[in-house]
Amino acid sequence: MNPLKLARARPGAPFTVTFDGREIEALPGQTIAAALWAAGVTAWRTTRSEGRARGVFCGIGVCFDCLVTVDGRPGRRACLVAVVPGVDIRT
């Protein structure tokens, strides 16, 4: 079942953002991490030593597993930054 129907949510109209050159759809109020998850992207970094996949770990901005570059600004936590129309997100 659609989780939006379960919560009776009425989000605004979807818009597109760019993730590593690929357009993905996002909803108003989502974080970058939520938009990536909704698009099927669950990992976008790897660990330095063993190359293990990393994406969102804590989801509240305590760790640094979800770092992305947003409109040329590196080191942004995807779980804290709200997605806005036309934003360019890079790994």
ChimeraX attribute file (.defattr): number of C-alpha atoms within 10 A of each C-alpha:
attribute: neighborCount
match mode: 1-to-1
recipient: residues
	/A:1	5
	/A:2	7
	/A:3	8
	/A:4	10
	/A:5	9
	/A:6	8
	/A:7	8
	/A:8	9
	/A:9	9
	/A:10	8
	/A:11	11
	/A:12	9
	/A:13	8
	/A:14	12
	/A:15	15
	/A:16	18
	/A:17	22
	/A:18	17
	/A:19	19
	/A:20	12
	/A:21	10
	/A:22	11
	/A:23	15
	/A:24	17
	/A:25	14
	/A:26	22
	/A:27	20
	/A:28	15
	/A:29	14
	/A:30	18
	/A:31	19
	/A:32	27
	/A:33	25
	/A:34	22
	/A:35	23
	/A:36	24
	/A:37	14
	/A:38	15
	/A:39	13
	/A:40	10
	/A:41	14
	/A:42	16
	/A:43	18
	/A:44	17
	/A:45	17
	/A:46	13
	/A:47	10
	/A:48	7
	/A:49	6
	/A:50	7
	/A:51	9
	/A:52	10
	/A:53	12
	/A:54	16
	/A:55	22
	/A:56	23
	/A:57	14
	/A:58	12
	/A:59	17
	/A:60	11
	/A:61	17
	/A:62	11
	/A:63	13
	/A:64	18
	/A:65	22
	/A:66	25
	/A:67	23
	/A:68	25
	/A:69	17
	/A:70	21
	/A:71	12
	/A:72	11
	/A:73	11
	/A:74	13
	/A:75	13
	/A:76	17
	/A:77	24
	/A:78	27
	/A:79	27
	/A:80	18
	/A:81	16
	/A:82	16
	/A:83	26
	/A:84	17
	/A:85	14
	/A:86	12
	/A:87	15
	/A:88	20
	/A:89	24
	/A:90	18
	/A:91	14
